[in-house]
Amino acid sequence: MNEFDVIIALCTGLGLAAASGFRVFLPPFLLSIAVRADAVNVNLMDTPFEYFDSNVAVILLGVATVAEFAGYYVPWVDNLLDSIASPAAVVAGSGMTALVLEGNTDPVIQWSLAIIAGGGVTAIVQGATVVTRGISTTLTAGFANPIVSTGENLASVILAIIAMVLPILAAVLVAVLIGVIVLKASQKVAPSSA
């Protein structure tokens, strides 16, 4: 496999990982459908990810996606889901990054990139969603949380699709998103000069 294929696979993985920071199950669900439809060029035969290319995986991930979407529209339940989703999102982001790198590179590099880059991107995005939801809950007693959830749902869908169709654009969007998150976080930490 050449270096370009690895870069494209990594861009796809980072886009899907960031999308998992918004919703845990939607990006794996969309990726599973894409793999099943041969829309994403990944050969999973005789790999640990072989199950991902099955009808059972598509159905289970679809049911989990619908349940997750519904749960985030219930105030206070969404905050509970965030506590469960945070570690699950990192696992999903790392796993999808590893999956799209499957067969493209050495397993040590594959899993190093998956855990550090994929898991790191997911953790940053998921952390930002937790903070956003916490602020929304505090300021509106949870009544604005469905609006936040809708934004997260849209971001997850759009980013996951872009990651599979235009991976380089997805990587650029992820870099901008991470930059904005880091900038906002640094502004909160830095003492104000007022």
N, C-alpha and C positions, 0 to 999 in steps of 0.2 A: 504494500500500500504506500502511496506517495505522500509527501508532506502536505500537499494541498488537500487531500481527502481527510487527513487528520485535522487540519485547521477547520475545514467545513464541518466535520463531525463535532469538534469542540464548540464551534459557534452554535450549532444546533443544540448541543447539550446545555450550554450556558443559557440560551433562550428558554429552553424547557425548564431548567432549574429555577430561573427567575420567576417563570410562570407558576411554578410550584410554591413559591413563596407567597403568592396570592391565594391559590387554592391547591390543596394537596393532590386530589384525585383527578381533577380535570386534565392536566397535561399528560399524565400517564394514560388516561382513557383515550385522548386524542392520538397520542403516539401509538397506542395499541391498535387503534383503527387504521392508522396510516401504515403501520408495519403489516397488518393483515391484508390491506389493499395494495401492498407493494408500492406505496407512494413514497416511502422512506427506504433508501437503499441500505438495508442492514440484513445480513444473513445470520439468523439466530439458531440455525440447526446445530445440534450437538453442543450447545453452549448453556451456561446456567440460566440464560434468559429465554430459553426455548418456549417456556409456558406463555410468554408474553404474546406470542403469535397464535393464540387459541381463541375460540369462541367464548370459552369460559372466562378468560381474562377480560375480554371486551365486556361481557355481561356484568361481571363482578365490579369492574371499574366504573361501568355506567351506573349501576345501582348506587355505588359509593359516591359518585359525583352528584347525583340527584339528591341524595341524603345530605351531603355536605352543603350544597347550595341552599337547600331548604333550611337547614339548621342555622345558617348564618343570617337568616332573616328574622330570627326570634331573638329579641333583646335579652341579654344576659346569658342565653344559651350560647350566643356567639363568642362571648368571653371565655366560657368553659371550653368551647371548641378550640379557641386559640391556644389554650394551655396544652391540649392534646396534639394540635396540629403542628406546633413548633418543632418538636423532634421528628414527627412523621414527615414534615416537609423537607427537612434536611436529608432524611433517608431517601425520599422520592427524588429529590434533585440530584443527589449523588448517584442513585441507581439509574436514572435516565441518562445522565452524562456518561456513565460507564456503558450503558446499553448501546448508545449511538457510536461510541468508540470501539465497540466489540469488533475484533478482526482488523481494525485499522492500525493498531499499535501494540507494543509489548504490554502484557498485563500489568506490569509494575507501573509503567507510565500511565496506562489506562486508568487504573484505580487511584493513582496519585492525583491525576487531573480531576477525576470524578469526585474524590473526597475533598480536596483542597479548593478547586475552582467551583465545581458544581455545588457542593455542600456549602461552601462559603457564600456564594451568591444567594443561594436559597435562604440561608440564615439571616443575611442582611435584609433581604426583602421581607421575609416573614417577621423579623423584629420590627421593621418599620410599620407593618400592618397591625401588629399587636399594640404598638404605641399609638397609632392613629385611632384604633378602636377604643383604647383606654381613654384617650382625650375626648372622643365622641361620647362615650358612656358618661364620663364625668360632667361634661358640659350640657348634655341633653337628656340625662337619665336613660340613655339607650335609645331614645326615639329617633335619632339621626343615624343609628347604626345600619338600618337597611339601605340607606343611601350610600354609606361607606361600602357595604357588602356588594351593592350593584357595581360600584366602581372597580372593586377588586375582581368581581366576576368578569367584567368586560376586559380588564387588563390581562387576566389570566388567559381568556379565550384568544384575544388578539395576539398576545405575545407568543402563545404556544403555536398558533397557526403561522405566524411570521417566522418563528424558529424553524419550522419544517419546510416552509416554502422559500424563504429568503434568509438563510442562516447568518450571513454577514450583517445584514441590516438588523437582525435580532441582537447580535453581539454588540453592535453600536448602540442600540436602544438600551441594552442592559448596562453598558458602560455609562451612559447618560443617567439612567435611573440610579445606579450605585453612586455616581457623583453627586446627584441631588440629595440622596439620603445622607451621605457623608457630610455634605455642606450643611444641611439642616441640623444634623446631630452636632456638628462642631460649633454652630451658632448657639445651640442650647447650652453647651458646655463652657464656651468662652464667656468670661465676665463681660457684661455690657459696659460701654464707655459713656453712659448717660449720666 
